[in-house]
Amino acid sequence: MRGSRWAIIFWVAVIAILLGVELAEITQLFTLPIQSVIANPISFVSAIVFTTILALVGAIFIGLYISERWLTPGEFTVFEEQMLQMRGDVRDLKASMEEIRSRLPPPTPPPEHPP
């Protein structure tokens, strides 16, 4: 496996663990009273530091992704290529419809019905 796949597997595992902890907290499988967190400043500070590190790592990854997309030469994504193909198809259909309309006789007005 390439390095990027290992990174994806790692982050999916981290997210799954965090979701499991959140589910356990919601279902009250285990709970941590707020008094014990406030009473123990080391756990409070370590929780804040851990959250800050995860936020910074996420921001760095998002920044790298956005800057890579901006700096990549103008290649189109698969979705954009499909949209351009559909645009060409619509243009061709419009031209075909105009050709068919030009061959048809002009429309006759509808008959008037007596009141």
N, C-alpha and C positions, 0 to 999 in steps of 0.2 A: 504494500500500500504506500501511496505517496504521503508526504508529510501533511498535506492539507487534509487528507482523509482522516488522519489520526487526530488532527485538531478538531475536525467536525465531530468525530466520535467522542472526544473528550468533552466538548462543550454540550453535546446532547446528553451525555451522562451527568454532567453537573446540573443541567436544567432538570433532568428527571429526578435527581436526588432532591433538589430544592422543591420541586412539585410534590414529592413524597412527604417531605417535612411539612409543607403547607397543608397538605391533606390530613396529615396526622394531627396538626394543630387545630384544624377546623373540626375534625371529628372528635377532638379532645382525647385522642389516644394518649397523648402526653401534653402537658401544659407547663409553662414556666411563669409563675406569678411575677407581676411587674415589680413587686417589692424586692424580690431577690435580685433582679437585674439592677435596680437602682442601688441596692445595698452592696453589690459587688462591682466596684468601678472597673476592675480589670476586665470582666466579661463585657461590660458596656463599651469600654474603649476598644476592645478587640472586635466586637461586632461592628462598630462604626468603621474601624480600619478595614476590616474584611469587605464591608459594603462599598467603601470608597475605592478599594483596589479593583473590585469587580466592575464598578461603574467606569473607572478609568480605562480598564482593559477593553470594555465594550465600546467606549467612545473612540479609542484608538483604532479598533477594528472597523468601526463605521467610518471613521475619517479616512482610513486607508482605502476602503472600498470606494468611497465617493471620489477621492482624488485619483484613484486608478481609472475610474470611469471617465473622469474629465480629461485625463492625460492620454487616454487610449486614442489612437488615430481613428478617424471617422468611420469605423466599421459598424454596420448595422447589426442589431441583434436579430434572432430568428423571428421574433414577433414583429419587429419593424419591417423586415423583408416580406413577411406575409401581408402586412398592411399595404405595402407598396404594390405587391402583386394584385391585391384586391382592388386597389385604386386603378390600376391599369385595366383590370377586367371590367370595372364599372365604366371606364372611359370607352372601351371597345363596345360594350353593350349599348351605350348611348349612341355611338356612331351607327351601329346596326339598326337601332330603332329609328334614327333620323333617316336612314336609307330606305327603310320599309315605309315610313310615313311619306317620303317623297314619291314613292311609286303608287301610293293609294290615291283614289280620286278625292277631291275635297268633300268634307262631310256635308250632307244635306240637312237643312233645318228640320226640326221635328214638325209633324203636322199639327195644325191648330185644331183644338176641339171646341165645338160650339158650347156656350155656357148653358 
